[in-house]
Amino acid sequence: MQTIIVLATSAIIAAIGYSYFRRIEFSFGTSASARMERFAAADRRNFTDRVGDSLVDRFGLTIEGWEFELMWAQLGGYYEGKTVGSVLGASVVYLLGGIVYIMMFQSYSMIYFAAVALIAYYPYMKLKGRGDDIRKMVKRSLPEAAALIAAEMSAGGSAETAVTRAANLPGPLGKMIKDTVAIAQQSGRLIFSRDAIDGVMVEHFSKYRLPDVEAFARQIDLVAEKGTDGPKQMSEVARGLSREYRSDIKTESEKLSNKLLMPMTLYIFVPFMLAIFVPLFASIFQSF
């Protein structure tokens, strides 16, 4: 058993050392331009990125749920330059590290195995948390974007001009609109739908699979077809989104007490009870 532990530990140390030293190049007498070229072409992925990407390439893994969450997280500026393999590699490294720890200290307990499983799951849990945060930010930004588009159209601008101005909004929704405008300009396609052909905005927003966002794009599509009635219809859309947002806030505030019940129990009530009863029972047991 000790031989297996030594071999496993040595293999992990060797892999980490190889991944570090393979990035170092020893060269003498090279020009500055050559060094700059090597720097530009160098693979600057870290160890977990290379492990995950190699697993994805080797086994042809397609993890759609992870790719979806990564797309949302990158929309908010997180995980820039990362791939699904980066998250998978972190999970694999954490899992192997936990297994080596269990083998080295012979801690064959369900608690340790559960802890290792939780640690291995943590990279995806963190990724999903980032994605959920960005989705909430986008939903909060919809009334503001609708109000801006309505104001631009009321001032005499076309729907296309109003959407282009809305691309300057900060946050992930502004980035979604900016990407829509860029795709339309590069491909030469229309932003809004015509006849049975979906426009770039509906197509791009549908990719994020968020009903509120897709409904927002389709509402603007309908407004763009209204002509002179467009500004009035867009104002109605903005007011409807504002009412819906206030209703969601009210619903969330009503659920807040239930959401706080478990954290309050774990972090306040349980420690309080332990602080009272542990010394009490310790003194009782010592009296016998």
C-alpha positions, 0 to 999 in steps of 0.5 A: 500500500505504501508503494502505491502511495509513493508512486501516485505522489511521485507521478503527480509531482512529476506531472506538475514539474513537467508542466512548469519546466516545459514552459521555460526555454533556455537559449543563448544569443537569440535576438530580441525579435526572436524572443518576442516571437516565442513569447507571442506564440507561447502557450500561457495556459496554466496546468489545470487548463492543459489537463482539462483541454487534453481530456476534452480533446482526447475523449471528444467530450461535449459538456453542453451544460458547462458550455452554457454556463461558461457563455453566461459567465464570460458575458459578464467578464469572468473566465476570460480566455477560459474554456470548458476544459479549464473548469474540467481540469480544475475539477480533475486536479482537485479530485486527484489531490483529494484521492492522494490525500486520502491514500497518504493519510489512510482516511477511508471515511465517508466524510473524507470521500464526501469532502473530496466530491464536494471539492471536485464539484466546486469549480462547476458550482462556482461557474454556475453561480457566476452564470446565475449572477449574470442572468439576474443582472441582465433581467434587471437591466431590461427595463432600463434598456427598453426605456432608453430605446423608447426615448430614442424612438420618441425623439424621432430615431428609428428602431435600428438607431435606438438599438445601436444607442442602447449598445452603449449601456454598461453591463452584460445586456449592453454587451449582448446588444453590442454583439448583435449590432456587430454581427449585423454589420459584419454579416450584412443582415438585418437586426430585426426580423422580416417575414418568416426570417428571424433577425440577428437580434432574435437569433442572438438573444435566443442563443442565451435561452433566457425567456425574458431576454428572448421575449424582449428581442421579439417585442422590439421586433414587433415594435420595429414593424409598427412604423409611426406607432413604434414609439408608443408601442415601445413606451408600453413595452418599457412600462410593462417591463418596469411593472414586471420587475417591481412585481419580481422584487416584491415576490423576492422580498416576500421569500427573503425570510424563508431564504434566511431561515436556514443560514440563521439556523446554521450560523446563529442558532446552532453555535449558540446552542453548542456554546450553552450545552457543550460546557454544561454537559462537559461539567456534568460528565466530569462530576461522575 
